[in-house]
Amino acid sequence: MRKLTDLQAIISNEVNQLTFPVYPAELYEPIKYILSLGGKRMRPALLLMACDLFGGDIQKAISPALAIEVFHNFTLMHDDIMDNAPLRRGKVTVHERWNPNVGILSGDVMLIEGYKLMMQVDEHLLRPILNIFNQTAVGVCEGQQIDMEFETRNDVDIDEYITMIRLKTAVVLGGALKIGAIIGGASAQDASLLHTFGEQLGIAFQLQDDILDVYGNPEKFGKQVGGDIISNKKTFLLIKALELADKAQTAELNNWLTTQQADQKRKVAAVTSLYNQLQVRQYAEEAMQAYANKAFQALDAINLPDEHKQYLRDFADGLMIREH
């Protein structure tokens, strides 16, 4: 079994070698730009890892892995426009460096480039793999739409939130693993179980992100702690707090959610204090563990040698024991 870091390095090298037409420059330069901003390359590396787990030739999985990475960056390009985000990985976003219309059109071409890469799989695998890719792509769009709708709603419940993060984040992990497993020669059942493993782990990972945003060490987390509180983002912690709060706590929470130009440090401290009173961190950690357990149950049922399952367990543990 190859190390995940080695697979990430393979993907980074392959991304650097991707070529696009020179003309028209404003269509293709933003694609090269966003792909050059780096990132962990986790999703495509997982596709290669799944192929490797089932004894497949990872060379045959490189193009579809690149397709996943190109698709992922396409979603980031369009998300940044929707969020009006000025920075991506510490660098100016595409729509800020060029303009929103360039970001929209370059993103459209990126999606098509992703399909061109995905179509380079062996002919007999093309239809099942494109079906998975299609389901994954639609899921991400559905998740993003639901997330945007949450911004104007005050009645979001936990089940809806879990559905949103499953679609927006977790389906890509599951889809990448499933595609890699099929290329590696896995049975339909094992590929499906690996998809479940990735999806449930992805939900657990996002719940942990919610926790770290409030309770993480800012130096290790690499992001501003309390960013979700400042932006009134609907996270597990906020939704659970609104569910559990008494009348006075609800009034205080709503006051911080609606006050314009509130002092950011005071707001983070006050909302965090309410979270502590309501013990929402504990609820979030219990939910995170429950989804991690579902991932491990799916993993246990996969027909793989124990050492390969242990490799996936270690990967999952590494993903969940983090401060950034």
N, C-alpha and C positions, 0 to 999 in steps of 0.2 A: 504493500500500500504506500502510495506517495503521500508525503506530508501536505497538508492544506496550504502551507506557506509556499511550497514548491509549485503547487497548482495555481496559486494567485500570481506567482512570478511568471509562469507560462502565459497566463491570460494578459498580464500587463505588457509583456513583450509582443504578444499577438495584436493587442489593441494599438500599440505604437506602430505596427506595420500595416494597419488598415489604410487603404488609399481611396480617395474620392476624387471626382473630376475637379479640375481647376476652375472651370467656367460653368455657370455664373458664380463668381467668388462669394457673393453674399449669401448664397444658398448653402455652400459646402464648408466655408471657413468656420461658421459657428459649430458645425458638427465636430470638426477636428479640435476646435477650442474646448468644447465641453468634455470630450473624451480625454483631452490632455490634462484635465484637472485632477485626475487620479481617483482616489477612493479605494476601498478595500478589495474591490473586484470579488466580493464574497459570493454573489449569486452565480456567476459563471464558473467560479472555482468549485462550487457545490455540484454543478452539472458534471464537470470532469470527475469529481470525486465519486459520484454515484455510478458513472460508467466504469471507473476503476474498481469499485467495490464488487461488481458482478463479473470482473475479469475481462472487460471490454477493452478495445483499443482506443485510448484517449485521443489519438490523432483524428479519429472519426467524429469525436465529440467537440472538437475545437470550434468549428464554424457555428454549430448551434449554441455553444457557450457564448461566443461573441455576439450572436443574435440576442441573447438574453441581456448582455451588457449594453448593447446599442439601444434595445428597447427600454431598459431601465433609465438610461440617460435621456432618452426622448421624453419619458414621463417627467423627469426632473426639469427639463427645459420648459415644458408646458406648465408644470406646477408652479415654477418660479414666476411665470407671467401672471397666473391666477392669484398668487399670493403677493404679487408686487414686491418680490424679494430682491434686495440689492446685491446680495452676496451668495455665492455657492462655493463651499469648500474654501472660504477665505478670499475668493476672487470674484470680480464683477460678473454678474449673471449675463447671459446672452442678450436678453431684451434690453438691459441697461447699456451694454457695450455697443450693440447695434440698435435695434428698436423692436417693439413687440411683434410687428408684422413679420420681420425676419425670423424671430424666434418661433412663431407659429409655423411658417412655411418650412424652415429648416427641420423643425420637429417632425412635420409630416413626412419629409423625405427620410428622416432617421427611422421612422416606423417602417417605411418600405424597405430601406436598407437592411433592417432587422429581418424582415421576411425573406429577402434575397439570401441572407446568410443561413437562415433556418432551412431553406429549401435545398441546401447542399448536403443534407443527410442522404443515406442510401435510399434508393427508390422505394423499396418495399416498406420502409418506415415512414415515408413522407406523410401519408394521410393521418396515421395516429398521432404523429408528433405535431403536425400543424393543428390538429384538433385541440391538443393540450395547450399549445401556444395561443390559439384563439380564445379558449376559455380563460386563460391567465390574463390576456390583454383586456378582455371585456371586464373581468373581475376588478382589475386595477382602476379602470375608468368608473365603474360603479362605486367603488370605495371612495374615490376622489369626490364624486358627486355627492355622496352621502355626507362626507366630511364637510363639504362646503355648506350643505343644508343645515348641519349642526350649528354653524356659526350664528344663525338667526333663530334657533330654537332653544327654549328653556326647559323642555320636557324630555330630553334624551335619557333613555334608560340604559342600564348596563348591557343588556342583550343586544340592543342596537349598536352600542359602542363596540362590542366584541365582533359583531358582523362587519362593521366598518373596517376595523384593523385587520380582520382576516382577509377582506377583499383588497384593501389598499396596500398592505405590506406582506401578509403571510402567503398569499397565493403564489407569489413569484418564487419564494423559497421552495414551496411544494412543487410547483410546475417545473422548476429547474432540476430538482432531484428526480422527478418522474421521467423527464425527457432523457436525462443521463442514464437512468436505470434501463430504459428501453433500448437505448443505443448499446448499452453494455450487455444486453441479452437477458435481462430479467424477465420473469413471467409477468403477465398482466396483473396478477394478484400482488406480487412483491413490489412492482412499480407503484401500484395504488397505495400500498401500505407505506412505502417510502414518501409518497406524496402527503399522506396524512401526518407522518412524522414531521416533515418540513413545515406543514401548515400549522400544526399545533405548537411546534417550537417557535414559529414566527410570531404567534399570538403571545406566547410567554415572553418572548424577547421585547415586544412592544410594550407590554405591561411593565416590564423592568425599566424600560426607557422612561415611562411615566413616573416611576418611583425615583429614578436617578435624577430626573429633572428638578425634583424638589429636595431630595435628600442626598444627592451625590456630592462628591468633593469636586468643586469647580476646576481645580488644577488637573485632576485625573479624568473628569467627565469631558473636558474639552469644549464645553458649551456653558453659557451663562446659566447658573442654577436659578430656578424660579422663572425661566423664560415662559413656560406654559401658563403660570399664574399671571404674569404681566400681560400676556396676550389674551387672557380669558379662554384659553383653549379647553375644549371639552375633553378631559382625560378621565380615566377610571377614577382617579382620586377626587376630582371635582364632582363628577356625577354621583359617586358614592356619598360624598359629603352632603350634597343637596338632598339625597335620599334619607340620610340619617339625622340631619340637623333638626333641632327643636325650633320653635318660633323665633326666639331671640337670635340663635345662631344663623338661621336662614336669612333673617333681616340683615345681619352683619355681612354675611357672604354676598348677598345681593347688592348691598351697598358698595362693596369693593368691586363687584362685577360691573356696576353701572357708573361709578364715579369716573368722570373724565379727568385726565391730567393728575391722577393720584401719584403720590411719591412712590416710586417703584420699590425702594427698600422697605418702606413701611407696609406696602401692600403685600409683598412676599412674606414678611414676618407675620403679619396679621392672619393671612390665609393659611400659612403653615401652622400657626398656633391653633386655628380651628381644626385643621386636619389632625393635629395631635390629640385634641380633645375628643374627636370622633373616632380616633384609631383607624383612619382610613388606610394608612400605610400597611397595617396588619391585614386588612381585607384584600388589598392589592397583592400583597405577597402570597396570601393563601390562593388567590385566583391564579397568579403566575405559576405557582407550584402545581396546581391542578392541571393546567394546560401542558406543563412540562411532563407531568405523569402520563397524560394522554399520548404525548409524543413517544414516550418510552414504551408504553403498551403496544403501540403500533410497531415499534422497532423490534420488540420481543417476538412478534409474530412473523417477521420476515425470515425467509429461508436463506440465511447467510451463515458462514462460519462464525463462531463466537468471537474470534479476534477481529473480524470485520465489524461486528456489532459493537464491540468494545471501542473501536475506532470512532464510530458514530456517537457513542455515549460520551467519550472524552471530548469530542467536538462540541456536543450539546452542553456539557458541563462548562467548557471553556467559554462558550457563548453566554451562558447564564451567570457565570462568576466573573463579573467585570465591573469596572467603575467608569467606563467611557463608552 
